[in-house]
Amino acid sequence: MPGPQIDYRRVARAAAATALGLPIVGAVYLRLKYGPTLADDIVKLYHSYQVLKRLQNLQKNNFFMVDFFELRAKETPDKPFLLYRDDSFTYGEVDGEGNKLARFMMSQGGLGCKDSAAILMLNDPGFIISWLAFSKLGVKTAFLNYNLKGRALLHCIKACKVKAIMCGKEPQLLEELETIMPDILDLGIKVWVLGEVSERPLSSGMTQVQTWNERSDPIPRSVRDGITANDVSVYIFTSGTTGFPKPAKLSHYRSCGGSAVMSMQAELEPSDIFYVTLPLYHSMAFGMGLMTTIFTGCTIALGTFSPKTYWDEVRKYRANVILYIGEICRYLLAQPLALSNVLEIVKCDIETAEPIRDANGKCILADPGETGLLVTKVDDLYHFDGYMADKKTNEKKLVRNVKKIGDVYFNSGDLMMADKEGYLYFRDRLGDTFRWKGENVATTEVAEMLSAFPAIAECNVYGVLVPGQEGRAGMAALKLSKDHNFDPKDLHDYITKVLPLYACPKFLRITEEISTTTTFKHKKVELAKEGFDLNVISDPLYFLDADKKTYVPLNNDVMRRILIGQARL
């Protein structure tokens, strides 16, 4: 059943009155009458009103996206505008290249304001610079799908009555144009190739773009005088499901309007980095991606979509905004764990803390739902800078031959589990550390401090699970010295002075012997499994009572306080 119709103008007036001094009861009444999202609705309405007024002003003054770009280049010339592969281009640099290319076009003749031209390029800086140059001259630009061939490509060129084509240097683009060059020449269309082509001579009728001797200062705005907001800015082709692709007209006003709305709805800021992998001839990539970047004054990171490298590039560019359509999500979800290029979870021996390997010496990867050791890739992109320690110590933190012979991974020391959807869950710390209160505790450091206490002959430190708590609390199995009396209060006072509170053992277990492996390492796994369970352990147990500032015998009453959360841990 549809809800009641809301007169937002009445709501806005009422909300404004509230903001101007109506009593609190008035605001409460409005909230009850119009719902809890009233404030958000008013803010969105106000922002929409601001966008509308701004667009009306732009339309009145014939201020278009090319003008926005030139304004950005003037005000923030050194701000990064475009990230591509390993290169970064500022607003000022791209604007200068656009001016040089526009002057090259003017020197070639035959192309004027309100004429049409086409771009046949892959996703690279040349596409953006070409669009910018055409726009500076007031030329309508048709974006050609670089997958089109033969008759379909020629149809799109004819449909927009273009007088020039700016083509990329890639062989597959040049070869497709060559198949229809006789028709293009018959139509009197100029073909310019942007980027150096050295592998082969250009086909007859193609001209290599040369801008090295062109000036980069601004193109006079008078060159595009006469263009209005309702004039065509670009032609973007439909998919052609009912025949050849059809050119859809996108006006200057729509270019500005779509980018303004996108910028507002996404709450974009100039500091944002917008990652775009859709082809720039696509309306989403051009309108929602490139135009929104320019309108906002932020940075666009340009790539070509690949499910295998998508998230790697997002991290590489430090992008915090991505542009997608439904198919992109489906392709990404169909991939194995998104982090598998960087992170791996391998099976390991809990007792020795060493990865388990197959007959070929490579690590065995853990299955979804299985706990294993988290290792992270080390290469030119993901560095391991090491510790302030000797080479042998640093080498211990590296795991080699994980997925293939010769690769290197960093040993995180964390036991993790990945579910079928790729979500990671922390399970435990491995080996000689455990995590408590968000801190990693080194058992060797705690054991060293305990061993210095006169009444302790030998100790084994490990972490134990505490119901209702994250991580593991410290516990120590102690073999007492026969030469000294054990005073729990003295041990408390000593250990809380030499260790931070989170590292102090919360539980003590007094035992006759400390069990070791055949290589004389302390056995911890069984001790950790037994924890501080009074039903399993017959040895005397103690608990660090923070209120009494001493270790107290662990009995049923103390256990109850721990389990119900009354004891301070």
N, C-alpha and C positions, 0 to 999 in steps of 0.2 A: 504494500500500500504506500503510495507516495507521501512524503512528509509535507508539512505546511510550506507554502511559498513565503520566502523571506524577502522583505523589502530592504535591500542592503543600504539604500540611501537613508532610510529611517534609522537603521542600525548604526550607520556611520555617524549620523548626527547625534544620536544618543550617546555613543561611545565618546565622541568628541566632547560632549557636554560633561560627561563623567571625568574625562581627563582634565577638564578646565575647572573642576571644583565641586562636582556633585558629591554628596555624602557617600560613604562606603556602601550604605544600604542600596543606593542607586546602582552601583556597579554590580552588587550581588544580584539585584533584580534582573539586570540585563543578562547576566551570566545564566541565571535560571531560565529566563525566557527564551534565549537564543542559543544556549548550549555552551559547553566548556571551551570550545575552540573559537569563541567570539573574538578574543584578542588576536589570535593568529589570522583569522579571516580579515579583520580590519587592517592588519599590517600588509597582508597580501593585496587587498584592494587598494591600499594607499600606494604600494609599490607599482601596481598595474597602472594606476592613474598617472604616476610619475613617468613610467615608460611611454604611455600614450602621449602625454604632453611633449616628451622629448622627441618622439617620432614625428609629431605634428610640426615641431620646430625645425627638425632636420628636413622634412618635406618642403616646408616653406622656403628654406634657404638653399635647397638643392645640395645638401651635404650628404655624400655617399660613403660607401665603405672604403674607397680609394682615398677619400679625404680623411677618414679616420686613420688609415694607415700612415698617411703623410704627417698627420698631427702627432701620432705616436713617435714617428721617426724624428720629428723636430723636438718634442718634449723629452723623450727618453731614448736618445740615439744609441746608447751603449747597453740597453737592456736586451737580454737574449730573447729573440723572437722565434727562432727555428732551431730545433735540435734534429740532426740527421746523421745516422751512423755515429762516427766519432767526432763530428764537426758541430760547431755552434755558430749561428749567424745572428747578429744583432738587428734591431729594427733599422738602424742607420745603414748598416751594410746592405741589407736586402733592398732598402729604398734606393740606395745608390746604384745597385745592379739593375733595378727596374728602370731607373732614369736612363742608364746607358743603353739598355735594350730598346727602350722606346725611341731613343734618338737613332739607333740603327734602323728601326722600322721606318722612321720618317725619312731617313736618307735613301731608302729603297723605293719610296714613292708608291702610289696606288692604293694607299690605305688611309682613310680619314675618319673623322668623328662620325659616329652612328653607322659606320660600316660594320661588317661581321668578319670574324676570324675564328680559327679553331686551334685547339691544343690537343696534340696526340702525344702524351707522355705518361711515363710511369710515375709512381709516388716519389718525387725527389724535389729538391729546391727549385729546379728549373721550371717546374709546373707553376709554382707560386710566383716566381719572378716573371714568367710569361703573362700570367693573368694580371699581375700588377702593371706591367708595361702596357698591355692592351687597354686596361682601365684608365691609365693616365692619358691615353689618347682618345678616350671616349668611345672605344671600339667594343661592340657586343661580342662576347666570347662563347663559342660552342665547345663543350667538353666531350671529346670523342672517347668512347670506350676502347681501350687498347687491346681488347680481346676480339674486336670485330675484324672481319676479313672481307675482301673482295667487294661484292655488290652491296652488302650491308654497310660497309664502311663508306663506300661511294655515295650511297643513299643519304647518309647522315651529313656528309659534306655538302651535297646539293641542297638538302632540305633547309639549311640555314643560310644559303647563298653566300658562303664565305669567300673572301677575296685573298686570304692568306692562311697558311697552316704552319704552326710552330710545332716541329716534330723533335722528339728526343733522339739521342745518338745511338740507342740500342739497336742491334742488327735486326731483331724481330719487327721493330716498328718500321724501319727503313724498308725492309723486304715487303711488308704488306702494302706500303705506299707505292713501291715500285710496280706492283702488279696492276695498279690503277693509274699510274702516272700519265699514260696517253690521254685518259679522260680528264685528268686534272689539268693537264696542259691545254686541252681543248677548251676548258672552262676559263682559262686565263688566270688560274689561281697560283699565287706564289707559294713556294715551299721553302721554309727556313729550317735549318737543322741546328739545334742548340747543343753545344758540347762537341768536343773535338772527335772526329772520326778518322782514325789512322789505319784501320785494318783493311779498308777498301775505299775505292773512289766513289764519290757521290754520284747518284744517277743523274742523267741529264734533266735539268729543270729544278734541281735542288741546290740551294745556296747555303754555304756554311756561315753561321752567324759569327761576326767579328765585332767585339765591343771594346777591345783593349784601348782603342784610340778615341772612344766616345766620352763625352763629359758626363759626370755623375751628379751635377747640380740639379735642383728641382726642375721638372717640366712645368712651364707656365700653365696655370689652371685655365687660362683663356683657350687653350687648345681644345678643351672639352666643353666649352660654352655651348649652351643650347640643350644639354642633357637635362631631362627632368626626372623626378622621382618615379614616375610611372613608365618611363622608358625601360626597355629590356636591358638588363645587366648581363645575364648569361643564359645560355640554352643548356638545359640538362635533359638527357634523353631517358625516356621510359625503357622498360625492359624489352619491349617489342613482342609481347605475348600474343598479339593479334596481327602479326606482320612485322615489317621493319620497325626499328626503334623510332619513336616520335619525339621531336624536340619540345620540351615544356619550357615556357617563358618564365623567367624569374626577374622581376623588376628590381630596380634599385631600392624601392621602398620595402619590398618583401625581404630583400637581403638584410637591410638594416633591422626590420621588424623581427624577423626570426632570430637573429643573433641577440637582439636586445632582450627578448623574452627568455631565450635560453640562458643568457648571462644572469638574469634576475632569478629564474626558477632554480638554477643550480647554485646560486649564491657565489658566483665565481669572483675571484680577486686577482689583481695583477700579479701576485706572487705564485699563482697556480701554474702547473705544467700539465697540459692537455695532450694525452697520448691518442693519436689517431692512426689507425691501420686500414680503414676503409679506403678504396680508391678515391682520389680527389675528384674524379668525374662523377662520383656518387653524391646525391643531394645532401645526405647526412654528413659526409666528410667535408664537403665544401661549405654548406650552410651552417650546420650545427657545430662543425669543428673549426675550420679555418676562419670563417666570418666571425664566429663567437670569440675566438682568440683575439682577433683584431679589435673587435668592439670592446672587449674587456681590457685589452692591453696586457695580456698574459703571454705565456710561451706555449708553442705547439711542438710536440715531439712527433715526428713523422716516420712511419714505418710501413712495412708490408706484412699483412696478417700471416702469422704462422703459429698454430697451437703449441708447437714445441718450444718456441722462443718468446712467446707473448709476455709471460710474467718476468722472464729474465730482462726483457727490454723495459718493462715498467719500472723494475728496480734500477736498471742502468740509468734511465733518464730521471729517476726520482719523481715520476709522474704521480699526481694525486687525483687526476680526473681522467677517466677513460670514456671513449665513445664506442658504443656497441649497438648492434641490432641482434635480434633473437638468435640468428644462426651462429653468431660469434660465441654466445654463451653455450650453445649446444656443442660446438666443436671443442671448446675449452673443457667442458664437463666430460666429454668423451675421452679426454686424454688420461693417461695414468696420473698418479699423484703429481699435482702441479709443482711440488717442491722437489721432485725426484732428480732434477738436474743439479741440485745444489745439496740437498739433504738426503741421507739414506739411513735406514734403520736396519742394522745387521744383527744376526744372532751372536750371542756371546756367552762365555762361560762365567757365570756369576761369581764363582769361587776365585778364579784366576784373573777376572776382569779382562780377558783376552777375547777378541773376535773368533768365532768358529769358522773354519775355512773348509773348502771342498778339496777334492783330490788334486785340483790344478793350482791350489794355493790362493784362490780368490775367496773373499768373504761371502758368506751365505746370507742373502737378504731375508729379513723377517717378513712373514706373511701378515696381511691385514688382521688386526686383532691380537697379534703376538707381540709381546714385549721384547725389545732389543736395544742395542746401543746406538745412540744417535751420533752419526759422524757427518761432518760438513766438508764440502769439496774445497780443495786448495788448488788454485791455478792463477793465471795472470790477472783475472778479474777479482777472485776471492783470495785475498792474501792471508798468510799466517806470518805475523811479524815476530812471533816468538816471545820468550820471557827473558828477563835479565838473569840468565843462567847459562850453564855450559851446554855444548852441543848435544851431549847425551841426554840431558834432562829435556831439552826441546824435542828431541827425536821421539821420546816416549809419548809425546802428545800427538804424534802422527800415526795414522794407519795407512799402510801402503797396500797396493794391489787389491783394492776393494771390489770394483766391478770389472776392471781389466788390468792386466799387468802393466805396471808403471804409473798408475794414477795414485794420487795422494789425497787423503782426507784428514781432517782434524778430529781428534777424539774428544767429544764434549764431556764424557763422563756421566752423561744423563741416560737413564733407562727410560725409553719412550715407547708409546704404542700408537700406531696409526690405524684408524678404522677404515672401512671400505670407501668412505667418502673423502678420505684424505685428511681428516681432522687429527691433530696430534695431541696426545695426552701424556703429561709427565707422570712417571711411575716411581722413580727412585734415583738416588745417586749411586754410582757404581764405585766399588773399590774402597779407597781410603777417605772418602768424603760422604757426607750426607747433608741434606738441606733442612734447615729449621728456621722458622720466622723469616723466610725469604733470603736467608744467608747460607752460603756454603761453609760447612764446618769440616776442617781437615782433622781426621781422627789421629793422625800422627802428631799434630801439634798438641792436641788435648792430652794424648798419651804421654808426650814428653813432659808436660807440666805436672801431670799426676805422678809420674815416676820420680819426680824431684821431691815429692812429699815423703818424709822419713818413714811413715808407717806402711808405705806401699812398696812391696818387693817387685811386683810385675803387674801390668794391666793390659786390657784389651778393650778398645773403645769402638763403638758401633752405634748405628741409629736404629730406633725402634718405632713402630707405628703406635700412635695414641688415638683411640677412637674419638672422632669428632674434630681432629686436628689435621692441618695440612703438613706434609713433609714427615720428617722423623725427628724425634727427640733424642738427645744424646744419652747413652747408657754406657757404663763401664763395668767390666768384670775385673775384680781386684783380687790379687793374691797378696795377703798382708805379710809384712815383715815380722819375724819372730822376735826381733830385737826392740820393737817399739809397740806401744799400746795404740790402738786405733781409736781416735776421738772424732766422731762425726762432725761436731761443732768446729773443731780445728780445721778439718778438711774443707768444710764450707767456707770458712773465713779465708783460707788460703786460696782456694780455686777461684772464688769470685773476685779476688784481687788480681790474679794473673791472667784471667780470661774474660772476654766479654760475656755477659749473662747468657746470650743465646748459645754460646759454645760450651757452657758449663754442663756437665752431665746431670740430667734430671733424675736418673736412676742409677743405683749402684747394686752390684751383685757380688757378694763376698764368696769366693770359691777357693778350693784347696789347690787346684792346678789350672793353668791357662793352656788350652789345647792348641797345638800347632800342626801345620801341614808337614809333608816330608821335606819341604824346602824351608821349614822353620818360620813360615808366616802364620800369624794368628788366624785361627778359624773364626769367622764372623757370621756365616750364613745361618747356622743352626742357632747360635745365640740370638741373632736378630729375629728369627722365627719364633723363638720362645718368649721373647720380649720380657715383660715383667708380670707374666701370668702366674698368680699365686697357686693356681690349680696344677701347674706343670712343674714349677721350680721349687725345689726344697732348700736351696741355698738362701741365706739371709739376704733380704732386699731392703734398700733404703730409697727414700724419695726426698728431693731437694724442696724443702718447705720454705718458700720465699717470705712468708709472713713470720715464721719463727726463726728465720735466718740460721738454719741448720739442716743436716740430713736427718730425717726421722725414719724409724722402721716402717716399712710398707705393710700395712695390715688391711683388713677388709674395710674399715672405716675410711682410711686414706684412699683406698682404691675407689670407693663409692664417690668420694669428693672429686676424684680425677674424672671419673666416667660421666658425672652429671655437670662437669664444667665449673665446679666451685673452687678447685685448686688452681692456683696461679702457676702457669707453665711458661 
